[in-house]
Amino acid sequence: MNNVSFKRGAMVVALFGCSVGSQAQERGAEPVKLDEITVKGEAMKGSERSFTVNTISAEEIKSQHWENPLAIVEEIPGVEARSLQSGSVADPITIRGMTSGGHGGDVGLSLDGITLNEAEGHADGYADTQVVIPLELEGLSLYKGPVSPLYGNFARGGVMAFTTRKGGEYADLHLAKGSYATTDAQAAFGNRVGPLQINAALQSYDSEGWRDNSRFTKTNTAFRAAYEIDERSEVALSLRSHGTSFEGPGNIGLTQFQNDNIRHRQAPSVDGTHDGGEKSYSSQRVDFNHLISERLKLLTFAYTTTMTLTRFESSTPNPPANQIERTHNRDVVAVGASLNGIHQIAGVKSHWVAGTEYYDEATHEDQWSTTTRTRGAKSRDRDFSIATTSFYGEMDFDLHRRFRPTVGFRYDDIQGYLDNRLTSTKTDMNDFSRASPKLGLRSEIDANWELRASAVNGFALPNSVQKYDPAINVDAIDFWQYEVGINGAPSPQWYVDFAAFVLNSSDEIQQVSGSVPAVFINAGRSQRTGLEGEVRYSPEQISHLELSTGFGIYDTEIKAGTDATIIGKELQRVPRHVANMSIKYAPPMGLGGSLKWRSLGGYYTNNQNSGRYDGHDVVNASLFYNVRGEQGRNVRWYMDLNNLTDKVYADNVSGANAQGQPTSFNPRPPANVMVGLILSLK
């Protein structure tokens, strides 16, 4: 089955490339130049304004001194990253009421077009952002909801698309040291020699962690070489490697969380000196990009990734601590091509993109019961294979400044098989193919204000082995998001953006109550609604001062399902609000600083809504001193003061006791400090 899919995908790409190549020959050489481009979807930058797409720039990323790329997303209104404090174990992301991003499949994550989501592994859609070096980034675009046709499965809550710097001449160095024996060293370099552009980055990070048995060490390297064949064509090679080792302190119970003297300890039921693991990751990517004419570009790519993960994990906080060892070995091959154009269609200016991709992922999974890393019985020995052939397109029409519609689509054909070596059974994946329409509209009120509205569709495949069980022949979960928004700059000092949305899920896959053996059907429905906003103000009287706030207010409801006792309840772990408020003074030379308050609203910790976490407020501060030298040589010395008020809180809270209190916590560190410098040479 995989061979058939591969041949079909390869054929599509080959025909696509040949067709475009013939067009290029017919047009002949034109005096136009291939500008710096994105990895795919070049022509979609304007149409993104029909949807909510929040961006974080390279300068903002550098100024925040981050060592963990996932912390960047908390700058975006309404987004929460829940830290598990366990090294390479991916942290969950909550976006628009979808709570299992990163640690599960609610958010798509990509780095320069390479998907970080794992089709099979710890959880479907699991994605580790630790392979990203913050200093190398050009920026982050976060698509809210399943709005982008560039992404299929795992994009229902949104997509985090990291992009790295691919041009320029620069040399940046970031050195930091802080609490818990934490050190972080990052470097990024870019230079052009004739037709060759080189971009490279590296990171070395080590921390003992604030809790017992929570050491985390990682090393990242990235390299890209782009060769300009002529003014119209470029070929590029990108390489990346990641290696890490980590310890896993795990969750703790309520009593321990409430005790200042033992909150940093391992749960009593766990011999945590033996939890943790190690991971390695590498990717290799080749791009060929060609400017067919001044209005038409061809982007093509091929990449491979390889990942190995070994993790030892004990169940906590309830004894006995049953440790397991998991290993995942993952190999991916992907190819794709897209045309990106700007044309007049029936006299109407239009930006459009049309593309196709083929993605093949093979995963081998083993699992053993263990005691202090000594293997016992083997419980899993499985091979997964998933092949996806996709077609996508999007077009916007500049009919009138008050009426600019966007029409997009994505089609995914997904095939695969599961080979269970323990039972010597091999089963093909159930039939899954999906067409996902995307409709948007933007309207310019005047020169300063623009309205937007959209209706978009997404999907989620059944979880893990359910996809391959012929007895569980269910449809994919269906998602529809409806949104209206407005953004504008009423004066040079102000920027405002507001969006209201409804995100409905239907055909949720649930077990029929009491069924033995288990029977699964498409029965669940849920609704997530919210209001998100961002306001920035820079007073004219005080240069380099900015006040800003970003917020999200949410409500959820379980509409239908096989468990009648939770219908009408709220979804668990969705905070009622997520809000940031900050003041920042950042002159190009001299002393500056920032103060940020972050508030997370309360949420229920189970679907029965019998347990509740009240939320928390955290204050962070930063002081820095900027020195500007000659020829672009700049230095920033800084001190970051985290959790300034020494707040006791946890990002990840679950469970419920008879008194309605949560029973499981991943506590965050008390007040701590990082000091460092950033040196920039241009």
N, C-alpha and C positions, 0 to 999 in steps of 0.2 A: 504493500500500500504506500509506504514511504517513497519507494522508487518511482511510482507513478506520479505522486505529488511533486517530487523533485524535478522530474522530466517536464511536467507541465509548467511549473514555475520557471525553470530555466528557459524553456521555450518562449514563454511570454516575455521575459527580460531580453532574450536574444532578438526576437522579432522587433521589440520596442526599440532596441538599440540600432538595428539595421535600418528600420524605418526612419529614425531620426538622422542617422548617418547619411542616408540618401537625400534627405531634405537639405542637409548642410552642403552637400556637393552641388545640388541644384542652385543654391543661393550664391555660391561662390564666396570668396573672401571679402568681408566688409570691414571698414575701418572702425571697428568697435572693440572694446576690451572687456575681458572677463573680470568683473569686480569681485571683491571678497564676498563669499556666499555662505549660506547655511548648509546643513547636511541634507535637508530635504524640506519641501514646502516653501521654497524661496518666495513664490508669488503670493503667499497667503498672509503676509504681514498686515496689509490693509484690512482684509476681511476679518482678522482677529478682533477688530473693534466691534463686530456684531455680537461678541460674547465677552464674558468677564475673563480676562487674561491678565494676571498680575505679574509684574516683572521686577527683578532685583538686579541692579547693574554691577559691573565689576568694581567700580569705585566704592559703591556702598558695601559690597562684600569685603573689600580690603579694609575699609574703615572700621568694620565691626570686629576684626581680629579673631574670626572664627577658626577653630581647628576641626570642628565637626560640621560637615556640610548640611546635615539635617537641621541644624539650628537656624539656618537661613530662612526656612519656610515659616518660622514663627514671626517674621517681619511682615507676613502677608495677612491681611485682615481675615479673622475667623479661623485660622489654621492652627492646629495644636499638634505638637510632636511629643508623645509620651515616652519618656526615657525609661528603659528597663535596667539601665546601669549594668549591662552585661556584655561589654566589648563588642564583638562582631555579631551579636544577636541583634537583628534589625529592630529598630524602635517603631511602634505603631504610629500612624499619622491619622488624625481626624480631620476630614474636610467635608463640609456640607452634610453633616450628620452621618457620614460613612466613616466607620471607626477602625477598619482593619487595613488601612493603607500601609505599605512598607512591610509590616509583619504578616500581612495577608494580601488579598488581591483587590482592594478597593481603590487603589491609586496606581496609575501607570508611572514608571520612572525610567528615564532614558538619559544617557550621557553621549552627546554628539550623535544621536540617532541609534546608539546601541542600547537595546532594552536591558534593564537591570532586573526585571521581573523574572522569576523562575516559574516555569509552567508547572513543575512538580518539585517537591522538596519539603522543607519544614511545613509550608502551607502554600497553596496555589497563589501565585502572585508575589510571594516573598521577595524582597529586594533590599540589598545592603548598599547603602550610599557611602560606606567607608572607603570605597575605591576612588572617590572623588577628592581631589586636592583643592581646597578653597581658593588658594592663591592663583591657580591656573584658570579660574573661571572668567568667562566673558559675561556670564549672567545666568539667571534662572527665570524661566517663564512657567507660570503655574496656570494651567487651563482648568477652570472650575466647572465640574460636571463633564459628561461625555461629549464635549463640544467639537473636538478636533477629529477630522477624518484620518489623520495620520496614525491614530492609535485605536486598537480594537479592544480585545479582552483586557481586563484590569483597569480600564480607563473610566469606569462608571462614576467614581467620585471626582475624578479629575486626573490631570497628568502633570508631573513635575519634569520639565525638560531642561537639564543642565547643558550649557554649551561652553566650550573652552575657547581661549584666545587662539586665533589661527593666522594672525598677521602681526605686523608691528615690530618695532625694535625696543626692547625693554629688558631690564634685569631687576627682579624684585626678590627681596629676602625678608623672611619673617621669622624671628626667633622669640620664643616665649618660655617662661618658667613660672611655676606657681605651686599652689597648695597640693598636698598629697604626692609630692615628688613628681609632679607633672612637668614634662618638657615637650615642646613642639617646635620643630624646625621645618620651614617650608621655603622653597625657592622656585622661581619661575623665570624663564628666559625666552626671549624672542629676537631673531635677527634675520636679515635678508642679505644674501650674497648672490648678486646677479639674479638668475631665474629661480634660485632655491630659497625658500622660506623655511626656517627652522623654529619650532616652538617646543619647549621642554619644561618639565616640572618634576619636583620630587618632594616627599614629605617623610619625616621620621618622627613618630609620636610614641611617648611612653608615659604611663601613669600608674602609680600604685593604687589609685582609687581611694575614696574616702571610707569605704566599707571593707570589712575583712574579706580577703580572697577576691579582690576585684581588680587585679592588675590587668592592664590592657596595653599591648604593644602592636604598632602597625608601621609598615613601610610601603610607600607608594611611589611609583615612577611612571612618567608619561612622556611620550616623544611623538612628534609629528613633523614630517618633512614633506613639503609641497613643492613640486617642480612645475614651473610655467613652461609648457611645451611651446606655446606661442601666445599671442595676445588673446586668443579665443579658447585655449584649452589648458587644463591643469590636471596633474595626477598627484595624489597624496597618499602617503603611508603613515598610519597611526598605530602606535604600540603602547600598551599599558600593562603594568603588573602590580599586584597587591599581595602582601603577605601579612598575617597577623597571628598572634597567640593571645588567649584571654582566659580569665577565670570568671566563674559565674556565681555571684553571691546569692542569686535567687530572691524569692519573695520572703516577706516576714509577716507574722500575724499581728492582730490588733494590739495585744498587750505589749509586745516588743516595740511596736511602732510608737506607742505612747510613752515609752521609757527612754529618757535622754541618755541614760548610761549604757544601754544595750542596743539602741536603734541601729548602730553601725555594724553589729555582729551578724553572723550567719544565723539562720533559723536553727533552734536547738536540735531539730530532728535531722539535720543535714551535716554530713562531713564535707563541708564546702571546699576543703583543700583539694578535692578531687573533681569538682565540677569545672567546666570550661571547655576549651578546645583550641583548634587552630584552623586556619583557612588560607587558601591561596587562590588567586584569580589572575587571569591574563586575557587580553584581547588583542586582535590584530585586524586592522581595517584598511581597505584600499578604496579610494574614491577617484573617479574620473569625471570631470566636469567640463562641459563644452558649451560655449556660447554660439548657438546656431545663427542668431541674428540679434540685433539690439533689443528685440522684443521676445526672444525665445531662448531659454536655457535648458540644457539637459544635465541632470544630476544622476550619477550612478554610484552604487557602492556594493561592496562585498565584505563581510567580516566573519570572524570566528571568535568564540570565547570558550575558555576552559576554566572550570571551578572545581575545587575539592574542599570539602568541609567535614571535619570531625567534631562532634559535640557530645559532652557528657553532661547530663542534666538530671537533677533529683527533684522529685515532686515535693513542693512546699506550699503552705507551712504545715500541712497535716501529716503526722507520722503514720506509718513508717515511711522513710525516705527511700523510695524505689528508684534507684539510678538506672538510666538507660544510656547506651552509646548509639549515636546516629552517625552514619556517614553518607554523604551525597557526592557523587561525581557527575558533573554536568558538562556537556559539550554542545555548542550551538554553531550552526552555519546559517548565514542569511545573505541574500542578495536582493537588490532592488534598483529601480530606476524611476525617475519622474521627469515630466516636462513641465516647465514653469513659464507662463506666457502673459503678455499684456497685449490685448488686441481690441480692435473695434468689431463688435458683433451687431449687425443691423444698425450701425451708426452709434452704438453705445460702447463706451470704453469699459473693458472688463479685464480683471486679473483672474487667472485660472491656474490650476494645477491638476495634473492627472498622473497617477503612478501605480506601480505594482510592486509587490515584495513577496519573497518566499522565505520562510523561517522554519528551520528544522532543529529540534531540540531533543537530545537524548539524555536521560538521567538514570543512573543506577543508585539504588538506595539499599542500605543494610541497616539492621537494628538488632542490638543485643540487650538483654538484661545484664546489668553489671553491679559489682560491689567494689567501691574504691578502684574503679577502672579495670577490674578483673572480670573478663567476660564469662557470662553464663549462657543460658539458652538463647539461640538466635530466633528472633520473632519476625524479621522481615528480610527478604532477599528479592528485590523487584527491579525490573527494567521498564522504564516508561519511554515512549517515543511519541512526539507530537510534531506534526507538520502542518503549517498554515500557509495557504496561498491567499493573498489579499489584493484587492483593487480599491483604489480610492480616488476621489476627485472633489474639487471645490471650485466654485466660480462666483465672483461678485459682479454686480452690474451697477455702474454709476449712472443710473437713469436720471436722477435729480438729487440735488443736495439734501432734499428732505425724504428721499426714497432710494436707498441703496441696499437692495436685497442680496443675500448670500445663500447659495444652494450647495450643499455638500452631501456626499454619500461615502460609505465604506462597505465593502463586501468581504467577508472572511469565510473561507472554506477550510475547516479544521478536521484533520484525520490523525489517527495514531493507533497505538496498541499498548497493552500491559502484559508483560511476561512475569508471572509470579513463580519464581524458581522454587519456593518452598513447597508449593502444591503442584508444580509442573503443569500449570495452566496458562494459556495465552489467549487473550481476548482482544478483539478490535474495539476501538472507540465507537460509541454510539454515534449516530449521524448528527453532526452539528454544522450548519452553515447559517450565516447571519448577514442580513442587509440592514445597515443602520443609517437612516437619513438624518441630515443636519440642516436646519433652516434658521436663518438669521436675518435681521433687518436693522439698519442704523439710519438715523434721521438727524440732520443738522438743524438745530433750532435757530442758532445764529452763529457768529464767528467763535463764540466762547463755549457753547453748550451742544452736547450731542446725546440723543436718546438711542437706546438699543433694546431689542427684543429677540428672543430665540425660542425654538422648540427643537430639542435634540434627543436622539435615541442611543442607548447603549445596552450592553448585555453582560452576563456573567455565566460561565459554564458551570455545570455541576462540580462539586468539590471532589478532588482527588480521585479515588477508585470508583466513585459513582459514575464517572464518565465512561467507564469501560464495562460496567455490569449490565448485561443484556436484560436482567430482571428489573433494572431501574431505568426504564426508557422514558426519561422526562425531557422537557424542553429547557432551554437556557432561561435564566432569570432575565426579565425584561425591565429596562429603566427608561423613563421619560422625564426630562427636565424642561421646565418652562420658566423663563426668566425675563424680567424687564429691568432696565438700568438707565442711569443718567450720569454723565461725567462732564466736567468742565472746569475752566479757570476764569472765574468772573473778573479777576484782576491778576496782574503778575505776581501778587503776593499769595494768592489762594489757589489750591487745587482741591476738587471735591469729586468723589465717586460714590454712588449708592447703587445697590442691586437687591432686588427681591426675587426669590425663587421658590419653586415647588419641585421636589424631586420624588417621583413615585416609582416604587418597585412592585412588580407583580410576577406571578408564576414562581414565587419563592419555593424552593424545594424543601419539603418537610416530611417527617416520618408520620405515618398514620398511627395515632395513639393506640398503644397496646398490641400492635401488629408483631407477630412472631411466626416466621422470620420477618425482619423489618420490611415494610412497604413504604416507598417514597412516592410522593405525588407533587404536582405543581399546585400549591394551595395558598401560599402566603402572600399578603399584600401589606406594604408599609408606606407611610408618607413622611417626608421630611420637608419642612418649610423654614424659611429664614430671611433675615434682612442683614446685609453686610454693607459696610461703609468705610471710607477713608477720607480724612481731611488733613491737609497740610497747609501751614501758614508760616510765611517768612516776612516779618515786619520790615517795612521799608526803612524805618529809622535805625535798625540794628542789623548791620551786615553780618552774614554767616550764621544767623540764629534761625532755627526752625523748630516750630511746635507741630506735633502731629498726633493723630489718633487713628486707630483702626479697630473695627469691632465686627462681631457677628453675633446675632441673636437667633436662637433656634428653638423649634418645637417639632416633636416627632410623635407618631402614633402608629401602633400596630393595628392594621385595618381588618385583617382576616388571617386565618391559619387553622391548623389542626388542633391547637391547644386553645380551647375557648376561654381559659382562665386569664390569658394575657391579652386578649383582644381589647382594644381601647387603651392599653398601657403605653408608656413611652419606651422607646428603644434604650437599651442600657449603654452607659458610658458616653452619651452625647451631652456635653455641657450645655446649660441654658444660654450661656454667653461666653465669648472669648474676646477680651479687649486689651489693647495696648494704648498707652499714652506716654509720650516722650517729649523731652526738651533737649535740644542739641545745639551747642555753640562750637563751630568748627572753622576757625580762621585758617587761611593757608599758612600763616606763620604765627608762632606763639602758642599760648596756653588755651586749651579748649576742654570741653567735657560734655557728658551726656548723662541724663537721668531717665530711667524707663520704669514705668509701673505696668505690670501685667496681671490681669485678673482672669481667673478661670471660674466659671459658674458651677454650681452643684449639678450632680447627675445621679441617676439611679444605677446601682451596681449589679442588678440582675433584671431579667425580663419581667419577673413578678412584681417589680417596683417595691419590694419589701426592704431593700437596703439602699442607703443613700450616702454619698460623699458630698460634703458641703462646699467643696471647691477651695480655692486659696488665692492669695494675692502675694506677688513677689516683686521686689524692687532691686534693680541692678543699676550700677553707676560706673562711669568710666572717666578717667582724667588722662589727658595726653598733651604732648608738646611737639609742635611741628616746626621743623627747621628746613628751610628751602635754600639749596645751594645753587651753584652755577651749573649750566647745561643739564637742567632737569634732575639734579641729584637732590633727593628729598629724604628726610629722616623723620619718623614719628616714634617718640618714646611714649609708652602708655602704661597705665595701671587699671585693670578691670576689677571692680569689686562686685562680686556676684552674691545674690541673696543678702543684700545689705542689712536687712532687719533680722537676719538669722531665723527665718520662718521655717517651721516644721511642716513639711508638706510632701506629697507624693504625686507623681504624674499618673501612675498606673495603679488603679484601685479596683477591686472586684469583690464578689461574694457578699453574703449577708448572714448575720446571726439573728437570734430570736428578738434582739432589741433593735434591729434595723441598722446595725453598725456594719461597715465593711469588715472583711476578714483577711484580706490579702493586700499587701502594699509593696510597691517598689519605691522606697524613700529616696528623696533627693538630698544633695549635700547641704550642710549648714553654710554659714558665711565663709567665703573663700576668696582668694585673690590670684590674679595672673598679672605678671609684668612682662613687658617685652618691647621690641623695636621692630619697625618695618622700614627697610631701606629700599628706595626706588631709584634706579639709574636708567636714564633714557638716552 
